Amino acid sequence: MRLYELDPLGHLNHAVYHSYGEVARIELMEAAAGEQNRLRDENVAPVLLASQISYRRELRQGDVVNVTCDFKFGTGKTFEAAQTIVKTDGTLSAEITCTLGIMDLERRKLVENPRGRLEQAGYDLAMLSTAE
């Protein structure tokens, strides 16, 4: 946690929680893609459609956290990321739920079957989701 991430009360600024979640999602997607990025080659990319956060316990200067991310796939054009921000002592600080999709960057439309699209592109689905 960096000093500039704090609000005037000494708490982690609310927007920074979202940044922590975004970094974790991106890093997980990159790790699951491995060496290649076939989605980019197909001119499609994951996009964030909605994000909701529930704050559970404050984070203050000096706190160290871990951010988890677990993707949940359904049958439509969207999927979810369930995330937690947890202090190293085990205290749950925040829960983030995001709705994502995979967008065709030319048509500017979501593609069908994002789970299947990720699988075809070589993503390690077991790395993305505990349900796999």
N, CA, C and O atoms as a GROMACS GRO file, in nm:
protein
  528
    1MET      N    1   0.084  -0.116   0.000
    1MET     CA    2   0.000   0.000   0.000
    1MET      C    3   0.090   0.124   0.000
    1MET      O    4   0.185   0.134   0.078
    2ARG      N    5   0.057   0.216  -0.088
    2ARG     CA    6   0.139   0.336  -0.104
    2ARG      C    7   0.069   0.456  -0.041
    2ARG      O    8  -0.054   0.461  -0.036
    3LEU      N    9   0.145   0.551   0.006
    3LEU     CA   10   0.090   0.667   0.075
    3LEU      C   11  -0.012   0.740  -0.011
    3LEU      O   12  -0.116   0.784   0.039
    4TYR      N   13   0.015   0.754  -0.141
    4TYR     CA   14  -0.076   0.828  -0.228
    4TYR      C   15  -0.208   0.753  -0.254
    4TYR      O   16  -0.300   0.809  -0.313
    5GLU      N   17  -0.218   0.627  -0.210
    5GLU     CA   18  -0.341   0.550  -0.226
    5GLU      C   19  -0.439   0.572  -0.111
    5GLU      O   20  -0.550   0.519  -0.112
    6LEU      N   21  -0.399   0.650  -0.012
    6LEU     CA   22  -0.481   0.670   0.108
    6LEU      C   23  -0.569   0.794   0.095
    6LEU      O   24  -0.534   0.891   0.027
    7ASP      N   25  -0.684   0.788   0.162
    7ASP     CA   26  -0.772   0.905   0.168
    7ASP      C   27  -0.733   0.991   0.288
    7ASP      O   28  -0.644   0.953   0.364
    8PRO      N   29  -0.799   1.106   0.308
    8PRO     CA   30  -0.761   1.195   0.420
    8PRO      C   31  -0.776   1.130   0.559
    8PRO      O   32  -0.715   1.178   0.655
    9LEU      N   33  -0.854   1.024   0.571
    9LEU     CA   34  -0.871   0.956   0.700
    9LEU      C   35  -0.765   0.849   0.725
    9LEU      O   36  -0.763   0.785   0.830
   10GLY      N   37  -0.677   0.829   0.625
   10GLY     CA   38  -0.574   0.727   0.640
   10GLY      C   39  -0.617   0.589   0.595
   10GLY      O   40  -0.545   0.491   0.616
   11HIS      N   41  -0.736   0.580   0.534
   11HIS     CA   42  -0.786   0.452   0.480
   11HIS      C   43  -0.744   0.441   0.334
   11HIS      O   44  -0.719   0.541   0.267
   12LEU      N   45  -0.738   0.318   0.286
   12LEU     CA   46  -0.718   0.298   0.143
   12LEU      C   47  -0.836   0.361   0.069
   12LEU      O   48  -0.951   0.333   0.103
   13ASN      N   49  -0.809   0.445  -0.029
   13ASN     CA   50  -0.913   0.511  -0.106
   13ASN      C   51  -1.001   0.407  -0.176
   13ASN      O   52  -0.951   0.306  -0.226
   14HIS      N   53  -1.130   0.432  -0.179
   14HIS     CA   54  -1.227   0.336  -0.235
   14HIS      C   55  -1.194   0.295  -0.379
   14HIS      O   56  -1.210   0.178  -0.414
   15ALA      N   57  -1.148   0.386  -0.462
   15ALA     CA   58  -1.117   0.354  -0.601
   15ALA      C   59  -0.997   0.261  -0.612
   15ALA      O   60  -0.985   0.186  -0.709
   16VAL      N   61  -0.908   0.265  -0.516
   16VAL     CA   62  -0.787   0.183  -0.520
   16VAL      C   63  -0.822   0.035  -0.500
   16VAL      O   64  -0.754  -0.052  -0.555
   17TYR      N   65  -0.925   0.007  -0.423
   17TYR     CA   66  -0.970  -0.133  -0.410
   17TYR      C   67  -1.000  -0.190  -0.548
   17TYR      O   68  -0.961  -0.302  -0.580
   18HIS      N   69  -1.070  -0.111  -0.629
   18HIS     CA   70  -1.102  -0.156  -0.766
   18HIS      C   71  -0.975  -0.175  -0.849
   18HIS      O   72  -0.966  -0.269  -0.928
   19SER      N   73  -0.878  -0.087  -0.830
   19SER     CA   74  -0.750  -0.101  -0.902
   19SER      C   75  -0.680  -0.230  -0.863
   19SER      O   76  -0.627  -0.301  -0.948
   20TYR      N   77  -0.680  -0.262  -0.734
   20TYR     CA   78  -0.618  -0.386  -0.689
   20TYR      C   79  -0.688  -0.506  -0.754
   20TYR      O   80  -0.621  -0.601  -0.798
   21GLY      N   81  -0.820  -0.502  -0.760
   21GLY     CA   82  -0.895  -0.610  -0.824
   21GLY      C   83  -0.864  -0.620  -0.972
   21GLY      O   84  -0.849  -0.730  -1.026
   22GLU      N   85  -0.854  -0.506  -1.039
   22GLU     CA   86  -0.824  -0.507  -1.183
   22GLU      C   87  -0.686  -0.565  -1.211
   22GLU      O   88  -0.670  -0.644  -1.304
   23VAL      N   89  -0.588  -0.527  -1.132
   23VAL     CA   90  -0.454  -0.580  -1.152
   23VAL      C   91  -0.454  -0.732  -1.135
   23VAL      O   92  -0.392  -0.804  -1.213
   24ALA      N   93  -0.524  -0.780  -1.033
   24ALA     CA   94  -0.531  -0.926  -1.010
   24ALA      C   95  -0.598  -0.997  -1.127
   24ALA      O   96  -0.552  -1.103  -1.170
   25ARG      N   97  -0.708  -0.941  -1.179
   25ARG     CA   98  -0.778  -1.003  -1.292
   25ARG      C   99  -0.688  -1.008  -1.416
   25ARG      O  100  -0.680  -1.111  -1.482
   26ILE      N  101  -0.622  -0.897  -1.445
   26ILE     CA  102  -0.536  -0.891  -1.563
   26ILE      C  103  -0.419  -0.988  -1.550
   26ILE      O  104  -0.388  -1.061  -1.644
   27GLU      N  105  -0.355  -0.989  -1.435
   27GLU     CA  106  -0.242  -1.080  -1.415
   27GLU      C  107  -0.285  -1.226  -1.426
   27GLU      O  108  -0.212  -1.307  -1.483
   28LEU      N  109  -0.402  -1.260  -1.373
   28LEU     CA  110  -0.451  -1.397  -1.384
   28LEU      C  111  -0.481  -1.434  -1.529
   28LEU      O  112  -0.447  -1.543  -1.574
   29MET      N  113  -0.546  -1.342  -1.601
   29MET     CA  114  -0.576  -1.369  -1.743
   29MET      C  115  -0.447  -1.388  -1.822
   29MET      O  116  -0.438  -1.478  -1.906
   30GLU      N  117  -0.347  -1.306  -1.797
   30GLU     CA  118  -0.220  -1.318  -1.868
   30GLU      C  119  -0.150  -1.450  -1.835
   30GLU      O  120  -0.095  -1.514  -1.924
   31ALA      N  121  -0.153  -1.489  -1.708
   31ALA     CA  122  -0.091  -1.616  -1.668
   31ALA      C  123  -0.164  -1.734  -1.731
   31ALA      O  124  -0.101  -1.830  -1.775
   32ALA      N  125  -0.297  -1.728  -1.735
   32ALA     CA  126  -0.376  -1.837  -1.792
   32ALA      C  127  -0.359  -1.846  -1.943
   32ALA      O  128  -0.377  -1.954  -2.001
   33ALA      N  129  -0.325  -1.736  -2.009
   33ALA     CA  130  -0.304  -1.736  -2.154
   33ALA      C  131  -0.172  -1.801  -2.190
   33ALA      O  132  -0.156  -1.849  -2.302
   34GLY      N  133  -0.077  -1.802  -2.097
   34GLY     CA  134   0.055  -1.859  -2.128
   34GLY      C  135   0.132  -1.769  -2.221
   34GLY      O  136   0.118  -1.647  -2.218
   35GLU      N  137   0.215  -1.831  -2.303
   35GLU     CA  138   0.304  -1.756  -2.392
   35GLU      C  139   0.230  -1.682  -2.503
   35GLU      O  140   0.273  -1.575  -2.545
   36GLN      N  141   0.121  -1.739  -2.550
   36GLN     CA  142   0.050  -1.680  -2.664
   36GLN      C  143  -0.065  -1.593  -2.617
   36GLN      O  144  -0.112  -1.606  -2.504
   37ASN      N  145  -0.109  -1.506  -2.705
   37ASN     CA  146  -0.231  -1.430  -2.680
   37ASN      C  147  -0.316  -1.437  -2.806
   37ASN      O  148  -0.322  -1.343  -2.885
   38ARG      N  149  -0.381  -1.551  -2.822
   38ARG     CA  150  -0.461  -1.573  -2.943
   38ARG      C  151  -0.583  -1.483  -2.949
   38ARG      O  152  -0.631  -1.453  -3.058
   39LEU      N  153  -0.634  -1.440  -2.834
   39LEU     CA  154  -0.749  -1.349  -2.837
   39LEU      C  155  -0.711  -1.221  -2.912
   39LEU      O  156  -0.787  -1.173  -2.996
   40ARG      N  157  -0.595  -1.168  -2.881
   40ARG     CA  158  -0.551  -1.046  -2.949
   40ARG      C  159  -0.536  -1.072  -3.099
   40ARG      O  160  -0.572  -0.987  -3.180
   41ASP      N  161  -0.484  -1.190  -3.134
   41ASP     CA  162  -0.469  -1.226  -3.275
   41ASP      C  163  -0.604  -1.232  -3.346
   41ASP      O  164  -0.613  -1.206  -3.466
   42GLU      N  165  -0.710  -1.267  -3.271
   42GLU     CA  166  -0.846  -1.275  -3.327
   42GLU      C  167  -0.919  -1.142  -3.317
   42GLU      O  168  -1.036  -1.133  -3.355
   43ASN      N  169  -0.851  -1.038  -3.266
   43ASN     CA  170  -0.909  -0.905  -3.251
   43ASN      C  171  -1.029  -0.904  -3.156
   43ASN      O  172  -1.129  -0.837  -3.180
   44VAL      N  173  -1.016  -0.981  -3.047
   44VAL     CA  174  -1.115  -0.978  -2.939
   44VAL      C  175  -1.040  -0.959  -2.808
   44VAL      O  176  -0.921  -0.988  -2.799
   45ALA      N  177  -1.111  -0.910  -2.706
   45ALA     CA  178  -1.046  -0.886  -2.577
   45ALA      C  179  -1.150  -0.890  -2.465
   45ALA      O  180  -1.266  -0.858  -2.486
   46PRO      N  181  -1.106  -0.931  -2.346
   46PRO     CA  182  -1.195  -0.924  -2.230
   46PRO      C  183  -1.226  -0.777  -2.197
   46PRO      O  184  -1.139  -0.691  -2.207
   47VAL      N  185  -1.350  -0.751  -2.157
   47VAL     CA  186  -1.392  -0.616  -2.119
   47VAL      C  187  -1.470  -0.623  -1.988
   47VAL      O  188  -1.544  -0.718  -1.963
   48LEU      N  189  -1.453  -0.521  -1.907
   48LEU     CA  190  -1.525  -0.508  -1.781
   48LEU      C  191  -1.657  -0.438  -1.808
   48LEU      O  192  -1.660  -0.329  -1.866
   49LEU      N  193  -1.767  -0.500  -1.766
   49LEU     CA  194  -1.900  -0.443  -1.790
   49LEU      C  195  -1.961  -0.383  -1.664
   49LEU      O  196  -2.037  -0.287  -1.673
   50ALA      N  197  -1.928  -0.439  -1.548
   50ALA     CA  198  -1.981  -0.388  -1.421
   50ALA      C  199  -1.890  -0.435  -1.308
   50ALA      O  200  -1.826  -0.539  -1.318
   51SER      N  201  -1.886  -0.355  -1.202
   51SER     CA  202  -1.805  -0.391  -1.087
   51SER      C  203  -1.875  -0.342  -0.961
   51SER      O  204  -1.918  -0.227  -0.954
   52GLN      N  205  -1.887  -0.431  -0.863
   52GLN     CA  206  -1.949  -0.395  -0.736
   52GLN      C  207  -1.855  -0.437  -0.624
   52GLN      O  208  -1.794  -0.544  -0.630
   53ILE      N  209  -1.845  -0.354  -0.522
   53ILE     CA  210  -1.756  -0.387  -0.411
   53ILE      C  211  -1.832  -0.376  -0.280
   53ILE      O  212  -1.914  -0.285  -0.261
   54SER      N  213  -1.804  -0.468  -0.190
   54SER     CA  214  -1.855  -0.462  -0.052
   54SER      C  215  -1.733  -0.449   0.038
   54SER      O  216  -1.645  -0.536   0.040
   55TYR      N  217  -1.728  -0.340   0.113
   55TYR     CA  218  -1.616  -0.316   0.204
   55TYR      C  219  -1.648  -0.386   0.337
   55TYR      O  220  -1.755  -0.365   0.394
   56ARG      N  221  -1.556  -0.466   0.386
   56ARG     CA  222  -1.578  -0.542   0.509
   56ARG      C  223  -1.498  -0.488   0.626
   56ARG      O  224  -1.553  -0.468   0.735
   57ARG      N  225  -1.370  -0.464   0.606
   57ARG     CA  226  -1.282  -0.409   0.710
   57ARG      C  227  -1.187  -0.310   0.644
   57ARG      O  228  -1.142  -0.331   0.531
   58GLU      N  229  -1.158  -0.203   0.714
   58GLU     CA  230  -1.073  -0.098   0.658
   58GLU      C  231  -0.932  -0.149   0.632
   58GLU      O  232  -0.882  -0.240   0.699
   59LEU      N  233  -0.870  -0.087   0.534
   59LEU     CA  234  -0.728  -0.107   0.508
   59LEU      C  235  -0.659   0.025   0.537
   59LEU      O  236  -0.706   0.132   0.498
   60ARG      N  237  -0.546   0.016   0.605
   60ARG     CA  238  -0.471   0.135   0.646
   60ARG      C  239  -0.326   0.121   0.604
   60ARG      O  240  -0.281   0.013   0.564
   61GLN      N  241  -0.253   0.230   0.614
   61GLN     CA  242  -0.113   0.231   0.578
   61GLN      C  243  -0.040   0.119   0.651
   61GLN      O  244  -0.057   0.099   0.772
   62GLY      N  245   0.042   0.046   0.577
   62GLY     CA  246   0.120  -0.064   0.634
   62GLY      C  247   0.055  -0.200   0.619
   62GLY      O  248   0.122  -0.302   0.634
   63ASP      N  249  -0.076  -0.203   0.589
   63ASP     CA  250  -0.143  -0.332   0.569
   63ASP      C  251  -0.092  -0.397   0.441
   63ASP      O  252  -0.069  -0.329   0.341
   64VAL      N  253  -0.074  -0.526   0.446
   64VAL     CA  254  -0.034  -0.605   0.329
   64VAL      C  255  -0.151  -0.696   0.296
   64VAL      O  256  -0.211  -0.755   0.386
   65VAL      N  257  -0.184  -0.706   0.167
   65VAL     CA  258  -0.303  -0.783   0.127
   65VAL      C  259  -0.271  -0.882   0.016
   65VAL      O  260  -0.171  -0.870  -0.055
   66ASN      N  261  -0.358  -0.980   0.005
   66ASN     CA  262  -0.361  -1.073  -0.108
   66ASN      C  263  -0.495  -1.052  -0.177
   66ASN      O  264  -0.597  -1.030  -0.111
   67VAL      N  265  -0.495  -1.060  -0.310
   67VAL     CA  266  -0.618  -1.044  -0.386
   67VAL      C  267  -0.644  -1.173  -0.463
   67VAL      O  268  -0.558  -1.219  -0.539
   68THR      N  269  -0.762  -1.232  -0.441
   68THR     CA  270  -0.797  -1.355  -0.511
   68THR      C  271  -0.889  -1.322  -0.629
   68THR      O  272  -0.948  -1.214  -0.635
   69CYS      N  273  -0.900  -1.417  -0.719
   69CYS     CA  274  -0.987  -1.400  -0.835
   69CYS      C  275  -1.032  -1.537  -0.882
   69CYS      O  276  -0.950  -1.625  -0.906
   70ASP      N  277  -1.162  -1.555  -0.895
   70ASP     CA  278  -1.219  -1.682  -0.940
   70ASP      C  279  -1.328  -1.651  -1.043
   70ASP      O  280  -1.428  -1.587  -1.011
   71PHE      N  281  -1.308  -1.697  -1.165
   71PHE     CA  282  -1.405  -1.672  -1.272
   71PHE      C  283  -1.516  -1.776  -1.268
   71PHE      O  284  -1.492  -1.894  -1.242
   72LYS      N  285  -1.637  -1.731  -1.294
   72LYS     CA  286  -1.754  -1.820  -1.298
   72LYS      C  287  -1.821  -1.801  -1.433
   72LYS      O  288  -1.867  -1.692  -1.468
   73PHE      N  289  -1.826  -1.910  -1.509
   73PHE     CA  290  -1.883  -1.906  -1.643
   73PHE      C  291  -2.024  -1.961  -1.642
   73PHE      O  292  -2.054  -2.058  -1.574
   74GLY      N  293  -2.111  -1.897  -1.720
   74GLY     CA  294  -2.248  -1.943  -1.737
   74GLY      C  295  -2.272  -1.977  -1.883
   74GLY      O  296  -2.182  -2.025  -1.952
   75THR      N  297  -2.393  -1.952  -1.928
   75THR     CA  298  -2.428  -1.989  -2.065
   75THR      C  299  -2.443  -1.869  -2.158
   75THR      O  300  -2.456  -1.888  -2.280
   76GLY      N  301  -2.441  -1.748  -2.106
   76GLY     CA  302  -2.462  -1.630  -2.190
   76GLY      C  303  -2.332  -1.571  -2.242
   76GLY      O  304  -2.229  -1.637  -2.248
   77LYS      N  305  -2.341  -1.444  -2.279
   77LYS     CA  306  -2.226  -1.373  -2.334
   77LYS      C  307  -2.136  -1.314  -2.226
   77LYS      O  308  -2.028  -1.263  -2.256
   78THR      N  309  -2.179  -1.321  -2.101
   78THR     CA  310  -2.100  -1.263  -1.993
   78THR      C  311  -2.055  -1.371  -1.895
   78THR      O  312  -2.106  -1.483  -1.895
   79PHE      N  313  -1.959  -1.334  -1.812
   79PHE     CA  314  -1.913  -1.421  -1.704
   79PHE      C  315  -1.875  -1.332  -1.587
   79PHE      O  316  -1.864  -1.210  -1.602
   80GLU      N  317  -1.856  -1.393  -1.471
   80GLU     CA  318  -1.827  -1.316  -1.351
   80GLU      C  319  -1.690  -1.346  -1.296
   80GLU      O  320  -1.634  -1.454  -1.317
   81ALA      N  321  -1.636  -1.249  -1.226
   81ALA     CA  322  -1.515  -1.267  -1.147
   81ALA      C  323  -1.552  -1.236  -1.003
   81ALA      O  324  -1.599  -1.127  -0.972
   82ALA      N  325  -1.531  -1.334  -0.915
   82ALA     CA  326  -1.551  -1.314  -0.771
   82ALA      C  327  -1.414  -1.294  -0.710
   82ALA      O  328  -1.326  -1.379  -0.725
   83GLN      N  329  -1.395  -1.182  -0.641
   83GLN     CA  330  -1.264  -1.149  -0.587
   83GLN      C  331  -1.273  -1.114  -0.439
   83GLN      O  332  -1.376  -1.064  -0.392
   84THR      N  333  -1.164  -1.140  -0.368
   84THR     CA  334  -1.154  -1.096  -0.230
   84THR      C  335  -1.022  -1.022  -0.212
   84THR      O  336  -0.922  -1.050  -0.279
   85ILE      N  337  -1.024  -0.927  -0.121
   85ILE     CA  338  -0.902  -0.861  -0.076
   85ILE      C  339  -0.889  -0.896   0.072
   85ILE      O  340  -0.974  -0.859   0.153
   86VAL      N  341  -0.782  -0.968   0.104
   86VAL     CA  342  -0.765  -1.023   0.238
   86VAL      C  343  -0.630  -0.980   0.294
   86VAL      O  344  -0.527  -0.991   0.227
   87LYS      N  345  -0.632  -0.930   0.418
   87LYS     CA  346  -0.505  -0.897   0.485
   87LYS      C  347  -0.429  -1.027   0.511
   87LYS      O  348  -0.489  -1.134   0.518
   88THR      N  349  -0.299  -1.016   0.523
   88THR     CA  350  -0.218  -1.137   0.546
   88THR      C  351  -0.250  -1.205   0.678
   88THR      O  352  -0.213  -1.321   0.696
   89ASP      N  353  -0.318  -1.137   0.771
   89ASP     CA  354  -0.360  -1.202   0.895
   89ASP      C  355  -0.493  -1.277   0.879
   89ASP      O  356  -0.545  -1.333   0.975
   90GLY      N  357  -0.548  -1.277   0.755
   90GLY     CA  358  -0.671  -1.350   0.726
   90GLY      C  359  -0.797  -1.265   0.730
   90GLY      O  360  -0.905  -1.317   0.702
   91THR      N  361  -0.787  -1.138   0.765
   91THR     CA  362  -0.903  -1.051   0.773
   91THR      C  363  -0.955  -1.016   0.634
   91THR      O  364  -0.881  -0.963   0.550
   92LEU      N  365  -1.082  -1.047   0.610
   92LEU     CA  366  -1.145  -1.011   0.483
   92LEU      C  367  -1.171  -0.861   0.482
   92LEU      O  368  -1.244  -0.809   0.567
   93SER      N  369  -1.112  -0.791   0.387
   93SER     CA  370  -1.126  -0.646   0.378
   93SER      C  371  -1.232  -0.603   0.276
   93SER      O  372  -1.301  -0.504   0.296
   94ALA      N  373  -1.243  -0.678   0.166
   94ALA     CA  374  -1.340  -0.640   0.064
   94ALA      C  375  -1.372  -0.759  -0.026
   94ALA      O  376  -1.290  -0.850  -0.043
   95GLU      N  377  -1.492  -0.755  -0.082
   95GLU     CA  378  -1.534  -0.852  -0.183
   95GLU      C  379  -1.574  -0.774  -0.307
   95GLU      O  380  -1.648  -0.675  -0.299
   96ILE      N  381  -1.524  -0.818  -0.421
   96ILE     CA  382  -1.554  -0.752  -0.548
   96ILE      C  383  -1.619  -0.854  -0.640
   96ILE      O  384  -1.571  -0.967  -0.654
   97THR      N  385  -1.728  -0.814  -0.702
   97THR     CA  386  -1.793  -0.897  -0.803
   97THR      C  387  -1.798  -0.818  -0.933
   97THR      O  388  -1.850  -0.707  -0.938
   98CYS      N  389  -1.743  -0.877  -1.038
   98CYS     CA  390  -1.738  -0.810  -1.169
   98CYS      C  391  -1.810  -0.893  -1.274
   98CYS      O  392  -1.808  -1.016  -1.271
   99THR      N  393  -1.874  -0.824  -1.364
   99THR     CA  394  -1.932  -0.886  -1.483
   99THR      C  395  -1.842  -0.849  -1.599
   99THR      O  396  -1.809  -0.733  -1.621
  100LEU      N  397  -1.802  -0.952  -1.674
  100LEU     CA  398  -1.711  -0.933  -1.787
  100LEU      C  399  -1.769  -0.998  -1.912
  100LEU      O  400  -1.863  -1.077  -1.905
  101GLY      N  401  -1.713  -0.964  -2.023
  101GLY     CA  402  -1.745  -1.028  -2.150
  101GLY      C  403  -1.621  -1.027  -2.237
  101GLY      O  404  -1.517  -0.973  -2.199
  102ILE      N  405  -1.632  -1.087  -2.352
  102ILE     CA  406  -1.524  -1.080  -2.451
  102ILE      C  407  -1.580  -1.007  -2.572
  102ILE      O  408  -1.678  -1.051  -2.634
  103MET      N  409  -1.516  -0.896  -2.605
  103MET     CA  410  -1.568  -0.810  -2.710
  103MET      C  411  -1.492  -0.829  -2.840
  103MET      O  412  -1.369  -0.836  -2.843
  104ASP      N  413  -1.568  -0.837  -2.948
  104ASP     CA  414  -1.511  -0.831  -3.083
  104ASP      C  415  -1.476  -0.684  -3.105
  104ASP      O  416  -1.565  -0.599  -3.111
  105LEU      N  417  -1.348  -0.654  -3.116
  105LEU     CA  418  -1.303  -0.515  -3.119
  105LEU      C  419  -1.334  -0.443  -3.250
  105LEU      O  420  -1.330  -0.320  -3.256
  106GLU      N  421  -1.367  -0.518  -3.353
  106GLU     CA  422  -1.406  -0.457  -3.479
  106GLU      C  423  -1.556  -0.424  -3.479
  106GLU      O  424  -1.596  -0.313  -3.512
  107ARG      N  425  -1.637  -0.524  -3.441
  107ARG     CA  426  -1.782  -0.507  -3.439
  107ARG      C  427  -1.832  -0.432  -3.316
  107ARG      O  428  -1.944  -0.381  -3.315
  108ARG      N  429  -1.748  -0.426  -3.208
  108ARG     CA  430  -1.783  -0.363  -3.082
  108ARG      C  431  -1.903  -0.430  -3.017
  108ARG      O  432  -1.989  -0.365  -2.958
  109LYS      N  433  -1.907  -0.562  -3.031
  109LYS     CA  434  -2.014  -0.645  -2.974
  109LYS      C  435  -1.951  -0.759  -2.894
  109LYS      O  436  -1.839  -0.802  -2.922
  110LEU      N  437  -2.024  -0.806  -2.793
  110LEU     CA  438  -1.977  -0.921  -2.717
  110LEU      C  439  -1.989  -1.047  -2.800
  110LEU      O  440  -2.083  -1.062  -2.879
  111VAL      N  441  -1.895  -1.138  -2.783
  111VAL     CA  442  -1.899  -1.265  -2.855
  111VAL      C  443  -1.978  -1.367  -2.773
  111VAL      O  444  -1.992  -1.354  -2.651
  112GLU      N  445  -2.029  -1.466  -2.840
  112GLU     CA  446  -2.099  -1.577  -2.774
  112GLU      C  447  -1.998  -1.665  -2.701
  112GLU      O  448  -1.881  -1.669  -2.737
  113ASN      N  449  -2.045  -1.736  -2.599
  113ASN     CA  450  -1.969  -1.842  -2.532
  113ASN      C  451  -1.827  -1.800  -2.492
  113ASN      O  452  -1.730  -1.855  -2.545
  114PRO      N  453  -1.814  -1.705  -2.400
  114PRO     CA  454  -1.679  -1.660  -2.363
  114PRO      C  455  -1.592  -1.771  -2.306
  114PRO      O  456  -1.471  -1.771  -2.329
  115ARG      N  457  -1.649  -1.865  -2.233
  115ARG     CA  458  -1.572  -1.977  -2.180
  115ARG      C  459  -1.510  -2.057  -2.295
  115ARG      O  460  -1.391  -2.088  -2.293
  116GLY      N  461  -1.592  -2.091  -2.394
  116GLY     CA  462  -1.544  -2.165  -2.509
  116GLY      C  463  -1.440  -2.088  -2.588
  116GLY      O  464  -1.344  -2.145  -2.638
  117ARG      N  465  -1.460  -1.957  -2.597
  117ARG     CA  466  -1.365  -1.873  -2.671
  117ARG      C  467  -1.229  -1.872  -2.602
  117ARG      O  468  -1.125  -1.878  -2.668
  118LEU      N  469  -1.229  -1.864  -2.468
  118LEU     CA  470  -1.104  -1.869  -2.392
  118LEU      C  471  -1.038  -2.005  -2.406
  118LEU      O  472  -0.916  -2.014  -2.420
  119GLU      N  473  -1.118  -2.110  -2.403
  119GLU     CA  474  -1.064  -2.246  -2.416
  119GLU      C  475  -1.000  -2.264  -2.554
  119GLU      O  476  -0.890  -2.318  -2.564
  120GLN      N  477  -1.069  -2.220  -2.660
  120GLN     CA  478  -1.015  -2.230  -2.795
  120GLN      C  479  -0.886  -2.150  -2.811
  120GLN      O  480  -0.798  -2.186  -2.890
  121ALA      N  481  -0.875  -2.042  -2.736
  121ALA     CA  482  -0.756  -1.957  -2.744
  121ALA      C  483  -0.641  -2.011  -2.660
  121ALA      O  484  -0.535  -1.949  -2.654
  122GLY      N  485  -0.662  -2.125  -2.595
  122GLY     CA  486  -0.554  -2.188  -2.521
  122GLY      C  487  -0.540  -2.146  -2.375
  122GLY      O  488  -0.439  -2.176  -2.312
  123TYR      N  489  -0.639  -2.078  -2.321
  123TYR     CA  490  -0.633  -2.038  -2.181
  123TYR      C  491  -0.646  -2.160  -2.092
  123TYR      O  492  -0.720  -2.253  -2.123
  124ASP      N  493  -0.575  -2.160  -1.982
  124ASP     CA  494  -0.585  -2.265  -1.881
  124ASP      C  495  -0.705  -2.233  -1.793
  124ASP      O  496  -0.694  -2.153  -1.700
  125LEU      N  497  -0.820  -2.296  -1.823
  125LEU     CA  498  -0.943  -2.264  -1.752
  125LEU      C  499  -0.936  -2.304  -1.605
  125LEU      O  500  -1.001  -2.240  -1.521
  126ALA      N  501  -0.860  -2.407  -1.572
  126ALA     CA  502  -0.845  -2.448  -1.433
  126ALA      C  503  -0.772  -2.341  -1.353
  126ALA      O  504  -0.792  -2.331  -1.232
  127MET      N  505  -0.690  -2.262  -1.418
  127MET     CA  506  -0.622  -2.152  -1.351
  127MET      C  507  -0.718  -2.037  -1.326
  127MET      O  508  -0.705  -1.965  -1.227
  128LEU      N  509  -0.814  -2.020  -1.416
  128LEU     CA  510  -0.911  -1.910  -1.404
  128LEU      C  511  -1.025  -1.938  -1.308
  128LEU      O  512  -1.077  -1.847  -1.244
  129SER      N  513  -1.064  -2.065  -1.297
  129SER     CA  514  -1.186  -2.098  -1.224
  129SER      C  515  -1.170  -2.223  -1.139
  129SER      O  516  -1.121  -2.326  -1.187
  130THR      N  517  -1.211  -2.213  -1.014
  130THR     CA  518  -1.207  -2.331  -0.927
  130THR      C  519  -1.314  -2.433  -0.967
  130THR      O  520  -1.308  -2.548  -0.924
  131ALA      N  521  -1.410  -2.393  -1.049
  131ALA     CA  522  -1.516  -2.484  -1.094
  131ALA      C  523  -1.472  -2.573  -1.209
  131ALA      O  524  -1.543  -2.666  -1.245
  132GLU      N  525  -1.357  -2.546  -1.268
  132GLU     CA  526  -1.311  -2.622  -1.384
  132GLU      C  527  -1.238  -2.748  -1.341
  132GLU      O  528  -1.191  -2.824  -1.426
   0.00000   0.00000   0.00000
